[in-house]
Amino acid sequence: MRKINLLLIALAMVAFSGCSVIGGIFKAGAAVGVIAVIVVILIIIWIISAFRGRS
């Protein structure tokens, strides 16, 4: 019985640490996505201002 309890505790620790790793990956993905959106918006603004400057 004691071995089963230790096995369940070990399994829970591995599962919870895996969840935190996946959470970190998603947080990094969200940050990269936000940066990409900001860069795209800045490029669009730069292109629009370049066309307005030619006129």
C-alpha distance matrix in Angstrom:
0.0 3.8 5.5 5.3 6.5 8.9 10.0 10.8 12.6 14.4 15.4 16.8 18.7 20.3 21.2 22.8 24.7 26.0 27.2 29.1 30.7 31.9 33.2 35.2 36.6 37.8 39.3 41.2 42.3 43.6 45.5 47.0 48.0 49.7 51.6 52.7 54.0 55.9 57.4 58.6 60.2 62.0 63.3 64.6 66.3 67.8 69.1 70.6 72.3 73.7 75.3 76.8 78.2 80.1 82.1
3.8 0.0 3.8 5.4 5.2 6.3 8.6 10.0 10.7 12.3 14.2 15.4 16.7 18.5 20.0 21.2 22.8 24.4 25.9 27.4 28.9 30.5 31.7 33.4 35.1 36.4 37.7 39.5 40.9 42.2 43.8 45.4 46.7 48.3 50.0 51.3 52.7 54.4 55.9 57.2 58.8 60.4 61.8 63.3 64.9 66.3 67.8 69.4 70.9 72.2 74.0 75.4 76.7 78.7 80.8
5.5 3.8 0.0 3.8 5.4 5.1 6.1 8.6 9.9 10.4 12.1 14.2 15.3 16.5 18.2 20.0 21.2 22.4 24.3 26.0 27.1 28.6 30.2 31.8 33.2 34.7 36.2 37.8 39.0 40.7 42.3 43.6 44.9 46.7 48.3 49.4 51.1 52.9 54.1 55.4 57.2 58.8 60.0 61.5 63.3 64.6 65.9 67.6 69.2 70.4 72.2 73.8 75.0 76.9 79.0
5.3 5.4 3.8 0.0 3.8 5.5 5.0 6.2 8.6 9.8 10.4 12.2 14.2 15.3 16.3 18.3 20.0 21.0 22.5 24.5 25.8 26.9 28.5 30.4 31.7 32.9 34.6 36.3 37.4 38.8 40.7 42.1 43.1 45.0 46.8 47.8 49.2 51.2 52.6 53.6 55.4 57.2 58.3 59.7 61.5 63.0 64.2 65.8 67.5 68.8 70.4 71.9 73.4 75.2 77.2
6.5 5.2 5.4 3.8 0.0 3.8 5.4 5.1 6.2 8.6 9.8 10.6 12.4 14.3 15.3 16.5 18.4 19.9 21.1 22.8 24.5 25.8 26.9 28.9 30.5 31.7 33.0 34.9 36.2 37.4 39.2 40.9 41.9 43.5 45.3 46.6 47.9 49.7 51.3 52.5 54.0 55.7 57.2 58.5 60.1 61.6 63.1 64.5 66.1 67.6 69.2 70.6 72.0 74.0 76.0
8.9 6.3 5.1 5.5 3.8 0.0 3.8 5.4 5.1 6.1 8.5 9.8 10.6 12.4 14.2 15.4 16.6 18.3 20.0 21.3 22.7 24.5 25.8 27.3 28.9 30.5 31.7 33.3 34.8 36.3 37.8 39.3 40.7 42.3 43.9 45.2 46.8 48.4 49.8 51.2 52.9 54.4 55.7 57.3 58.9 60.2 61.7 63.4 64.8 66.1 68.0 69.4 70.6 72.6 74.7
10.0 8.6 6.1 5.0 5.4 3.8 0.0 3.8 5.5 5.1 6.1 8.6 9.9 10.6 12.2 14.2 15.5 16.5 18.4 20.2 21.2 22.6 24.3 26.0 27.2 28.7 30.4 31.9 33.0 34.7 36.4 37.7 38.9 40.8 42.4 43.4 45.1 46.9 48.2 49.4 51.2 52.9 54.0 55.5 57.3 58.6 59.9 61.6 63.3 64.4 66.2 67.8 69.1 70.9 73.0
10.8 10.0 8.6 6.2 5.1 5.4 3.8 0.0 3.8 5.4 5.0 6.1 8.6 9.9 10.4 12.2 14.2 15.2 16.4 18.5 20.0 21.0 22.4 24.4 25.8 26.9 28.5 30.4 31.5 32.8 34.7 36.2 37.2 38.9 40.8 41.9 43.2 45.1 46.6 47.7 49.3 51.2 52.4 53.7 55.5 57.0 58.3 59.8 61.5 62.8 64.5 65.9 67.4 69.3 71.3
12.6 10.7 9.9 8.6 6.2 5.1 5.5 3.8 0.0 3.8 5.4 5.1 6.2 8.7 9.9 10.6 12.3 14.2 15.4 16.7 18.5 20.1 21.1 22.8 24.6 25.9 27.0 28.9 30.4 31.6 33.2 34.9 36.1 37.6 39.3 40.7 42.1 43.8 45.3 46.7 48.2 49.8 51.3 52.7 54.3 55.7 57.2 58.8 60.2 61.6 63.4 64.8 66.1 68.2 70.2
14.4 12.3 10.4 9.8 8.6 6.1 5.1 5.4 3.8 0.0 3.8 5.5 5.1 6.3 8.7 10.0 10.8 12.4 14.4 15.7 16.7 18.6 20.1 21.4 22.9 24.7 25.9 27.4 28.9 30.5 31.9 33.4 34.8 36.5 38.0 39.2 40.9 42.6 43.8 45.3 47.0 48.5 49.8 51.4 53.1 54.3 55.8 57.5 59.0 60.2 62.0 63.6 64.7 66.7 68.8
15.4 14.2 12.1 10.4 9.8 8.5 6.1 5.0 5.4 3.8 0.0 3.8 5.5 5.2 6.1 8.6 10.0 10.6 12.4 14.5 15.5 16.6 18.4 20.2 21.3 22.7 24.4 26.0 27.1 28.7 30.5 31.8 32.9 34.8 36.5 37.5 39.0 41.0 42.2 43.4 45.2 46.9 48.1 49.5 51.3 52.7 53.9 55.6 57.3 58.5 60.2 61.7 63.1 64.9 67.0
16.8 15.4 14.2 12.2 10.6 9.8 8.6 6.1 5.1 5.5 3.8 0.0 3.8 5.5 5.1 6.1 8.5 9.8 10.5 12.4 14.3 15.3 16.4 18.5 20.1 21.1 22.5 24.5 25.7 26.9 28.7 30.3 31.3 32.9 34.8 36.0 37.4 39.2 40.7 41.9 43.5 45.2 46.6 47.9 49.6 51.1 52.5 54.0 55.6 57.0 58.7 60.1 61.5 63.5 65.4
18.7 16.7 15.3 14.2 12.4 10.6 9.9 8.6 6.2 5.1 5.5 3.8 0.0 3.8 5.5 5.3 6.1 8.5 10.0 10.8 12.4 14.4 15.4 16.7 18.6 20.2 21.2 22.8 24.5 25.8 27.2 28.9 30.3 31.8 33.3 34.8 36.4 37.9 39.3 40.8 42.4 43.9 45.3 46.9 48.4 49.7 51.3 52.9 54.3 55.7 57.6 58.9 60.1 62.2 64.3
20.3 18.5 16.5 15.3 14.3 12.4 10.6 9.9 8.7 6.3 5.2 5.5 3.8 0.0 3.8 5.6 5.3 6.1 8.7 10.1 10.6 12.4 14.2 15.5 16.7 18.6 20.0 21.3 22.7 24.5 26.0 27.2 28.6 30.5 31.9 33.0 34.8 36.5 37.7 39.1 40.9 42.4 43.6 45.2 47.0 48.1 49.6 51.3 52.8 54.0 55.8 57.4 58.6 60.5 62.7
21.2 20.0 18.2 16.3 15.3 14.2 12.2 10.4 9.9 8.7 6.1 5.1 5.5 3.8 0.0 3.8 5.5 5.1 6.3 8.9 10.0 10.6 12.3 14.4 15.5 16.6 18.4 20.2 21.1 22.6 24.5 25.9 26.8 28.7 30.5 31.5 33.0 34.9 36.3 37.4 39.1 40.9 42.1 43.4 45.2 46.7 47.9 49.5 51.2 52.5 54.1 55.7 57.1 58.9 60.9
22.8 21.2 20.0 18.3 16.5 15.4 14.2 12.2 10.6 10.0 8.6 6.1 5.3 5.6 3.8 0.0 3.8 5.3 5.0 6.4 8.8 9.9 10.5 12.5 14.4 15.4 16.5 18.6 19.9 21.0 22.7 24.5 25.6 27.0 28.8 30.2 31.6 33.2 34.8 36.2 37.6 39.3 40.8 42.2 43.7 45.2 46.7 48.2 49.7 51.1 52.9 54.2 55.6 57.6 59.6
24.7 22.8 21.2 20.0 18.4 16.6 15.5 14.2 12.3 10.8 10.0 8.5 6.1 5.3 5.5 3.8 0.0 3.8 5.4 5.2 6.3 8.8 9.8 10.7 12.6 14.4 15.3 16.7 18.5 20.0 21.2 22.8 24.4 25.9 27.3 28.7 30.5 31.9 33.2 34.8 36.5 37.8 39.3 40.9 42.5 43.7 45.3 47.0 48.3 49.6 51.6 53.0 54.1 56.1 58.3
26.0 24.4 22.4 21.0 19.9 18.3 16.5 15.2 14.2 12.4 10.6 9.8 8.5 6.1 5.1 5.3 3.8 0.0 3.8 5.4 5.1 6.3 8.6 9.9 10.7 12.5 14.3 15.5 16.6 18.5 20.1 21.2 22.5 24.5 26.0 27.0 28.7 30.6 31.7 33.0 34.9 36.4 37.6 39.1 40.9 42.2 43.5 45.3 46.8 48.0 49.8 51.4 52.6 54.4 56.6
27.2 25.9 24.3 22.5 21.1 20.0 18.4 16.4 15.4 14.4 12.4 10.5 10.0 8.7 6.3 5.0 5.4 3.8 0.0 3.8 5.4 5.1 6.1 8.6 9.9 10.6 12.2 14.3 15.2 16.4 18.4 19.9 20.8 22.5 24.4 25.5 26.9 28.7 30.2 31.4 33.0 34.7 36.1 37.4 39.1 40.6 42.0 43.5 45.1 46.5 48.1 49.6 51.0 52.9 54.9
29.1 27.4 26.0 24.5 22.8 21.3 20.2 18.5 16.7 15.7 14.5 12.4 10.8 10.1 8.9 6.4 5.2 5.4 3.8 0.0 3.8 5.4 4.9 6.2 8.7 9.8 10.4 12.3 14.1 15.2 16.4 18.3 19.7 21.0 22.6 24.2 25.7 27.1 28.6 30.2 31.7 33.1 34.7 36.2 37.6 39.0 40.7 42.2 43.6 45.0 46.9 48.2 49.4 51.5 53.6
30.7 28.9 27.1 25.8 24.5 22.7 21.2 20.0 18.5 16.7 15.5 14.3 12.4 10.6 10.0 8.8 6.3 5.1 5.4 3.8 0.0 3.8 5.4 5.1 6.4 8.8 9.9 10.7 12.4 14.4 15.5 16.6 18.4 20.1 21.3 22.6 24.5 26.1 27.1 28.7 30.5 31.8 33.1 34.9 36.5 37.6 39.1 40.9 42.3 43.5 45.4 47.0 48.0 50.0 52.2
31.9 30.5 28.6 26.9 25.8 24.5 22.6 21.0 20.1 18.6 16.6 15.3 14.4 12.4 10.6 9.9 8.8 6.3 5.1 5.4 3.8 0.0 3.8 5.3 5.0 6.3 8.6 9.9 10.5 12.4 14.3 15.3 16.3 18.4 20.0 20.9 22.5 24.5 25.7 26.8 28.7 30.4 31.5 32.9 34.8 36.1 37.4 39.0 40.7 41.9 43.6 45.2 46.5 48.3 50.4
33.2 31.7 30.2 28.5 26.9 25.8 24.3 22.4 21.1 20.1 18.4 16.4 15.4 14.2 12.3 10.5 9.8 8.6 6.1 4.9 5.4 3.8 0.0 3.8 5.4 5.2 6.2 8.7 9.7 10.5 12.4 14.2 15.1 16.6 18.5 19.8 21.1 22.8 24.4 25.7 27.1 28.8 30.3 31.7 33.2 34.7 36.3 37.7 39.2 40.7 42.4 43.7 45.1 47.2 49.1
35.2 33.4 31.8 30.4 28.9 27.3 26.0 24.4 22.8 21.4 20.2 18.5 16.7 15.5 14.4 12.5 10.7 9.9 8.6 6.2 5.1 5.3 3.8 0.0 3.8 5.4 5.0 6.2 8.5 9.8 10.6 12.3 14.1 15.4 16.6 18.3 20.0 21.3 22.6 24.4 25.9 27.2 28.7 30.4 31.8 33.0 34.8 36.4 37.7 39.0 41.0 42.4 43.4 45.6 47.7
36.6 35.1 33.2 31.7 30.5 28.9 27.2 25.8 24.6 22.9 21.3 20.1 18.6 16.7 15.5 14.4 12.6 10.7 9.9 8.7 6.4 5.0 5.4 3.8 0.0 3.8 5.4 5.2 6.1 8.7 9.9 10.5 12.1 14.3 15.4 16.3 18.3 20.1 21.0 22.4 24.4 25.8 26.9 28.6 30.4 31.5 32.9 34.7 36.2 37.3 39.1 40.8 41.9 43.8 46.0
37.8 36.4 34.7 32.9 31.7 30.5 28.7 26.9 25.9 24.7 22.7 21.1 20.2 18.6 16.6 15.4 14.4 12.5 10.6 9.8 8.8 6.3 5.2 5.4 3.8 0.0 3.8 5.4 4.8 6.1 8.6 9.7 10.2 12.2 14.2 15.0 16.3 18.4 19.8 20.8 22.5 24.3 25.6 26.9 28.6 30.1 31.4 32.9 34.6 35.9 37.6 39.0 40.5 42.4 44.4
39.3 37.7 36.2 34.6 33.0 31.7 30.4 28.5 27.0 25.9 24.4 22.5 21.2 20.0 18.4 16.5 15.3 14.3 12.2 10.4 9.9 8.6 6.2 5.0 5.4 3.8 0.0 3.8 5.3 5.1 6.2 8.6 9.8 10.7 12.4 14.2 15.4 16.8 18.5 20.1 21.3 22.8 24.5 26.0 27.3 28.8 30.5 31.9 33.2 34.8 36.7 37.9 39.1 41.3 43.3
41.2 39.5 37.8 36.3 34.9 33.3 31.9 30.4 28.9 27.4 26.0 24.5 22.8 21.3 20.2 18.6 16.7 15.5 14.3 12.3 10.7 9.9 8.7 6.2 5.2 5.4 3.8 0.0 3.8 5.4 5.1 6.1 8.5 9.9 10.6 12.2 14.3 15.5 16.5 18.4 20.1 21.2 22.6 24.5 25.9 26.9 28.7 30.5 31.7 32.9 34.9 36.4 37.4 39.4 41.7
42.3 40.9 39.0 37.4 36.2 34.8 33.0 31.5 30.4 28.9 27.1 25.7 24.5 22.7 21.1 19.9 18.5 16.6 15.2 14.1 12.4 10.5 9.7 8.5 6.1 4.8 5.3 3.8 0.0 3.8 5.4 5.1 6.1 8.6 9.9 10.4 12.3 14.3 15.3 16.4 18.4 20.0 21.0 22.6 24.4 25.6 26.9 28.7 30.3 31.4 33.2 34.8 36.1 37.9 40.0
43.6 42.2 40.7 38.8 37.4 36.3 34.7 32.8 31.6 30.5 28.7 26.9 25.8 24.5 22.6 21.0 20.0 18.5 16.4 15.2 14.4 12.4 10.5 9.8 8.7 6.1 5.1 5.4 3.8 0.0 3.8 5.4 5.0 6.2 8.6 9.8 10.6 12.4 14.2 15.3 16.6 18.5 20.0 21.2 22.7 24.4 25.8 27.2 28.7 30.3 31.9 33.2 34.7 36.7 38.6
45.5 43.8 42.3 40.7 39.2 37.8 36.4 34.7 33.2 31.9 30.5 28.7 27.2 26.0 24.5 22.7 21.2 20.1 18.4 16.4 15.5 14.3 12.4 10.6 9.9 8.6 6.2 5.1 5.4 3.8 0.0 3.8 5.4 5.2 6.3 8.6 10.0 10.7 12.4 14.4 15.5 16.7 18.5 20.2 21.3 22.6 24.6 26.0 27.2 28.7 30.7 31.9 33.0 35.2 37.3
47.0 45.4 43.6 42.1 40.9 39.3 37.7 36.2 34.9 33.4 31.8 30.3 28.9 27.2 25.9 24.5 22.8 21.2 19.9 18.3 16.6 15.3 14.2 12.3 10.5 9.7 8.6 6.1 5.1 5.4 3.8 0.0 3.8 5.5 5.1 6.1 8.7 9.9 10.5 12.3 14.3 15.3 16.5 18.4 20.0 21.0 22.6 24.5 25.7 26.8 28.9 30.4 31.4 33.4 35.6
48.0 46.7 44.9 43.1 41.9 40.7 38.9 37.2 36.1 34.8 32.9 31.3 30.3 28.6 26.8 25.6 24.4 22.5 20.8 19.7 18.4 16.3 15.1 14.1 12.1 10.2 9.8 8.5 6.1 5.0 5.4 3.8 0.0 3.8 5.4 5.1 6.2 8.7 9.9 10.6 12.4 14.3 15.4 16.6 18.5 20.0 21.2 22.7 24.4 25.7 27.3 28.9 30.3 32.2 34.1
49.7 48.3 46.7 45.0 43.5 42.3 40.8 38.9 37.6 36.5 34.8 32.9 31.8 30.5 28.7 27.0 25.9 24.5 22.5 21.0 20.1 18.4 16.6 15.4 14.3 12.2 10.7 9.9 8.6 6.2 5.2 5.5 3.8 0.0 3.8 5.4 5.2 6.3 8.7 10.0 10.7 12.4 14.4 15.5 16.7 18.4 20.2 21.3 22.7 24.4 26.2 27.2 28.6 30.9 32.7
51.6 50.0 48.3 46.8 45.3 43.9 42.4 40.8 39.3 38.0 36.5 34.8 33.3 31.9 30.5 28.8 27.3 26.0 24.4 22.6 21.3 20.0 18.5 16.6 15.4 14.2 12.4 10.6 9.9 8.6 6.3 5.1 5.4 3.8 0.0 3.8 5.5 5.1 6.2 8.7 9.9 10.6 12.4 14.4 15.4 16.4 18.5 20.1 21.1 22.5 24.6 25.9 26.8 29.0 31.2
52.7 51.3 49.4 47.8 46.6 45.2 43.4 41.9 40.7 39.2 37.5 36.0 34.8 33.0 31.5 30.2 28.7 27.0 25.5 24.2 22.6 20.9 19.8 18.3 16.3 15.0 14.2 12.2 10.4 9.8 8.6 6.1 5.1 5.4 3.8 0.0 3.8 5.4 5.1 6.2 8.7 9.9 10.6 12.4 14.3 15.3 16.6 18.5 20.0 21.0 22.8 24.5 25.7 27.5 29.7
54.0 52.7 51.1 49.2 47.9 46.8 45.1 43.2 42.1 40.9 39.0 37.4 36.4 34.8 33.0 31.6 30.5 28.7 26.9 25.7 24.5 22.5 21.1 20.0 18.3 16.3 15.4 14.3 12.3 10.6 10.0 8.7 6.2 5.2 5.5 3.8 0.0 3.8 5.4 5.1 6.2 8.6 9.9 10.6 12.4 14.2 15.4 16.6 18.4 20.0 21.4 22.7 24.3 26.3 28.1
55.9 54.4 52.9 51.2 49.7 48.4 46.9 45.1 43.8 42.6 41.0 39.2 37.9 36.5 34.9 33.2 31.9 30.6 28.7 27.1 26.1 24.5 22.8 21.3 20.1 18.4 16.8 15.5 14.3 12.4 10.7 9.9 8.7 6.3 5.1 5.4 3.8 0.0 3.8 5.5 5.1 6.2 8.7 10.0 10.6 12.3 14.3 15.4 16.5 18.3 20.2 21.2 22.4 24.8 26.6
57.4 55.9 54.1 52.6 51.3 49.8 48.2 46.6 45.3 43.8 42.2 40.7 39.3 37.7 36.3 34.8 33.2 31.7 30.2 28.6 27.1 25.7 24.4 22.6 21.0 19.8 18.5 16.5 15.3 14.2 12.4 10.5 9.9 8.7 6.2 5.1 5.4 3.8 0.0 3.8 5.5 5.1 6.2 8.7 9.9 10.5 12.3 14.3 15.3 16.4 18.6 20.0 20.9 22.9 25.2
58.6 57.2 55.4 53.6 52.5 51.2 49.4 47.7 46.7 45.3 43.4 41.9 40.8 39.1 37.4 36.2 34.8 33.0 31.4 30.2 28.7 26.8 25.7 24.4 22.4 20.8 20.1 18.4 16.4 15.3 14.4 12.3 10.6 10.0 8.7 6.2 5.1 5.5 3.8 0.0 3.8 5.4 5.1 6.2 8.7 9.8 10.6 12.4 14.2 15.3 16.8 18.5 19.9 21.6 23.6
60.2 58.8 57.2 55.4 54.0 52.9 51.2 49.3 48.2 47.0 45.2 43.5 42.4 40.9 39.1 37.6 36.5 34.9 33.0 31.7 30.5 28.7 27.1 25.9 24.4 22.5 21.3 20.1 18.4 16.6 15.5 14.3 12.4 10.7 9.9 8.7 6.2 5.1 5.5 3.8 0.0 3.8 5.4 5.1 6.2 8.6 9.9 10.6 12.3 14.2 15.6 16.6 18.3 20.4 22.0
62.0 60.4 58.8 57.2 55.7 54.4 52.9 51.2 49.8 48.5 46.9 45.2 43.9 42.4 40.9 39.3 37.8 36.4 34.7 33.1 31.8 30.4 28.8 27.2 25.8 24.3 22.8 21.2 20.0 18.5 16.7 15.3 14.3 12.4 10.6 9.9 8.6 6.2 5.1 5.4 3.8 0.0 3.8 5.4 5.1 6.1 8.7 9.9 10.5 12.2 14.4 15.3 16.3 18.7 20.7
63.3 61.8 60.0 58.3 57.2 55.7 54.0 52.4 51.3 49.8 48.1 46.6 45.3 43.6 42.1 40.8 39.3 37.6 36.1 34.7 33.1 31.5 30.3 28.7 26.9 25.6 24.5 22.6 21.0 20.0 18.5 16.5 15.4 14.4 12.4 10.6 9.9 8.7 6.2 5.1 5.4 3.8 0.0 3.8 5.4 5.0 6.2 8.6 9.8 10.4 12.5 14.3 15.2 16.9 19.2
64.6 63.3 61.5 59.7 58.5 57.3 55.5 53.7 52.7 51.4 49.5 47.9 46.9 45.2 43.4 42.2 40.9 39.1 37.4 36.2 34.9 32.9 31.7 30.4 28.6 26.9 26.0 24.5 22.6 21.2 20.2 18.4 16.6 15.5 14.4 12.4 10.6 10.0 8.7 6.2 5.1 5.4 3.8 0.0 3.8 5.4 5.1 6.2 8.6 9.8 10.8 12.4 14.2 15.8 17.5
66.3 64.9 63.3 61.5 60.1 58.9 57.3 55.5 54.3 53.1 51.3 49.6 48.4 47.0 45.2 43.7 42.5 40.9 39.1 37.6 36.5 34.8 33.2 31.8 30.4 28.6 27.3 25.9 24.4 22.7 21.3 20.0 18.5 16.7 15.4 14.3 12.4 10.6 9.9 8.7 6.2 5.1 5.4 3.8 0.0 3.8 5.5 5.2 6.1 8.5 10.0 10.6 12.2 14.6 16.1
67.8 66.3 64.6 63.0 61.6 60.2 58.6 57.0 55.7 54.3 52.7 51.1 49.7 48.1 46.7 45.2 43.7 42.2 40.6 39.0 37.6 36.1 34.7 33.0 31.5 30.1 28.8 26.9 25.6 24.4 22.6 21.0 20.0 18.4 16.4 15.3 14.2 12.3 10.5 9.8 8.6 6.1 5.0 5.4 3.8 0.0 3.8 5.5 5.2 6.1 8.8 9.9 10.5 12.6 15.0
69.1 67.8 65.9 64.2 63.1 61.7 59.9 58.3 57.2 55.8 53.9 52.5 51.3 49.6 47.9 46.7 45.3 43.5 42.0 40.7 39.1 37.4 36.3 34.8 32.9 31.4 30.5 28.7 26.9 25.8 24.6 22.6 21.2 20.2 18.5 16.6 15.4 14.3 12.3 10.6 9.9 8.7 6.2 5.1 5.5 3.8 0.0 3.8 5.5 5.0 6.4 8.7 9.9 11.0 13.3
70.6 69.4 67.6 65.8 64.5 63.4 61.6 59.8 58.8 57.5 55.6 54.0 52.9 51.3 49.5 48.2 47.0 45.3 43.5 42.2 40.9 39.0 37.7 36.4 34.7 32.9 31.9 30.5 28.7 27.2 26.0 24.5 22.7 21.3 20.1 18.5 16.6 15.4 14.3 12.4 10.6 9.9 8.6 6.2 5.2 5.5 3.8 0.0 3.8 5.4 5.3 6.3 8.7 10.3 11.5
72.3 70.9 69.2 67.5 66.1 64.8 63.3 61.5 60.2 59.0 57.3 55.6 54.3 52.8 51.2 49.7 48.3 46.8 45.1 43.6 42.3 40.7 39.2 37.7 36.2 34.6 33.2 31.7 30.3 28.7 27.2 25.7 24.4 22.7 21.1 20.0 18.4 16.5 15.3 14.2 12.3 10.5 9.8 8.6 6.1 5.2 5.5 3.8 0.0 3.8 5.5 5.0 6.1 8.8 10.4
73.7 72.2 70.4 68.8 67.6 66.1 64.4 62.8 61.6 60.2 58.5 57.0 55.7 54.0 52.5 51.1 49.6 48.0 46.5 45.0 43.5 41.9 40.7 39.0 37.3 35.9 34.8 32.9 31.4 30.3 28.7 26.8 25.7 24.4 22.5 21.0 20.0 18.3 16.4 15.3 14.2 12.2 10.4 9.8 8.5 6.1 5.0 5.4 3.8 0.0 3.8 5.5 5.1 6.6 9.3
75.3 74.0 72.2 70.4 69.2 68.0 66.2 64.5 63.4 62.0 60.2 58.7 57.6 55.8 54.1 52.9 51.6 49.8 48.1 46.9 45.4 43.6 42.4 41.0 39.1 37.6 36.7 34.9 33.2 31.9 30.7 28.9 27.3 26.2 24.6 22.8 21.4 20.2 18.6 16.8 15.6 14.4 12.5 10.8 10.0 8.8 6.4 5.3 5.5 3.8 0.0 3.8 5.4 5.4 7.0
76.8 75.4 73.8 71.9 70.6 69.4 67.8 65.9 64.8 63.6 61.7 60.1 58.9 57.4 55.7 54.2 53.0 51.4 49.6 48.2 47.0 45.2 43.7 42.4 40.8 39.0 37.9 36.4 34.8 33.2 31.9 30.4 28.9 27.2 25.9 24.5 22.7 21.2 20.0 18.5 16.6 15.3 14.3 12.4 10.6 9.9 8.7 6.3 5.0 5.5 3.8 0.0 3.8 5.5 5.6
78.2 76.7 75.0 73.4 72.0 70.6 69.1 67.4 66.1 64.7 63.1 61.5 60.1 58.6 57.1 55.6 54.1 52.6 51.0 49.4 48.0 46.5 45.1 43.4 41.9 40.5 39.1 37.4 36.1 34.7 33.0 31.4 30.3 28.6 26.8 25.7 24.3 22.4 20.9 19.9 18.3 16.3 15.2 14.2 12.2 10.5 9.9 8.7 6.1 5.1 5.4 3.8 0.0 3.8 5.6
80.1 78.7 76.9 75.2 74.0 72.6 70.9 69.3 68.2 66.7 64.9 63.5 62.2 60.5 58.9 57.6 56.1 54.4 52.9 51.5 50.0 48.3 47.2 45.6 43.8 42.4 41.3 39.4 37.9 36.7 35.2 33.4 32.2 30.9 29.0 27.5 26.3 24.8 22.9 21.6 20.4 18.7 16.9 15.8 14.6 12.6 11.0 10.3 8.8 6.6 5.4 5.5 3.8 0.0 3.8
82.1 80.8 79.0 77.2 76.0 74.7 73.0 71.3 70.2 68.8 67.0 65.4 64.3 62.7 60.9 59.6 58.3 56.6 54.9 53.6 52.2 50.4 49.1 47.7 46.0 44.4 43.3 41.7 40.0 38.6 37.3 35.6 34.1 32.7 31.2 29.7 28.1 26.6 25.2 23.6 22.0 20.7 19.2 17.5 16.1 15.0 13.3 11.5 10.4 9.3 7.0 5.6 5.6 3.8 0.0
